[in-house]
Amino acid sequence: MNCCNANGVCEQGRDCPIRKQRAKEANDAYINRGLEPSPYDDVADTFKALIAVIAVTATVTLISFLIWGK
């Protein structure tokens, strides 16, 4: 059943099955837009890496003070 004219304009109101399908496609596209992972999802891993770098730097600094003293 086609209730749209040659230009794709529905002429039989909201109950046209083609119009409902197009509305559903538009709604699905709107809902699913841009679902890329957030850059803030791995903040915990970044924080753990930062703590590891700080620990290594502090250890190297303490060892160098013990070796060369002062």
HUZI-V444241 format. One record per residue. N is the residue number from 1. RES is the residue in one letter. PHI is phi in degrees with one decimal (none if undefined). PSI is psi in degrees with one decimal (NA if undefined). NEAR is the number of other C-alpha atoms within 10 Angstrom. Layout:
N_RES_PHI_PSI_NEAR, N_RES_PHI_PSI_NEAR
This chain:
1_M_none_124.3_6, 2_N_-118.8_115.8_12, 3_C_-112.3_19.6_16, 4_C_-114.3_150.0_16, 5_N_-80.6_-174.7_9, 6_A_-64.7_-22.8_7, 7_N_-88.1_-0.3_6, 8_G_84.8_13.9_11, 9_V_-92.7_123.3_10, 10_C_-77.2_133.7_17, 11_E_-111.4_-5.2_12, 12_Q_-110.0_22.2_12, 13_G_84.5_-162.4_10, 14_R_-74.1_-19.5_11, 15_D_-83.3_1.3_10, 16_C_-66.8_124.3_15, 17_P_-61.8_-33.8_16, 18_I_-68.1_-39.5_16, 19_R_-63.9_-40.8_20, 20_K_-63.2_-40.7_12, 21_Q_-64.1_-43.2_11, 22_R_-64.6_-38.8_11, 23_A_-65.7_-40.3_13, 24_K_-64.0_-42.4_12, 25_E_-62.6_-41.5_12, 26_A_-65.6_-41.5_11, 27_N_-65.1_-42.9_12, 28_D_-63.0_-41.4_11, 29_A_-64.4_-37.4_11, 30_Y_-68.3_-42.6_10, 31_I_-67.2_-40.1_10, 32_N_-92.7_11.7_9, 33_R_-71.3_141.4_9, 34_G_53.3_42.2_8, 35_L_-88.5_53.6_7, 36_E_-84.6_150.4_7, 37_P_-62.6_143.7_8, 38_S_-73.4_142.7_7, 39_P_-68.8_-10.9_7, 40_Y_-93.1_2.3_8, 41_D_-68.0_-30.1_9, 42_D_-105.8_34.0_10, 43_V_-65.2_-37.8_10, 44_A_-63.4_-42.3_10, 45_D_-65.4_-39.4_10, 46_T_-64.6_-40.7_12, 47_F_-64.2_-41.5_11, 48_K_-62.7_-41.0_11, 49_A_-65.0_-39.2_12, 50_L_-62.7_-43.3_12, 51_I_-62.6_-39.9_12, 52_A_-64.0_-42.0_12, 53_V_-65.2_-41.4_12, 54_I_-63.6_-41.8_12, 55_A_-64.1_-44.4_12, 56_V_-64.1_-43.4_12, 57_T_-62.7_-42.9_12, 58_A_-65.1_-40.7_12, 59_T_-63.9_-45.5_12, 60_V_-63.3_-39.3_12, 61_T_-63.9_-45.5_12, 62_L_-64.7_-40.6_12, 63_I_-64.5_-41.0_12, 64_S_-67.0_-35.0_12, 65_F_-67.0_-36.3_11, 66_L_-69.3_-37.6_10, 67_I_-73.7_-49.5_9, 68_W_-96.0_-8.8_7, 69_G_52.9_142.5_8, 70_K_142.8_NA_6
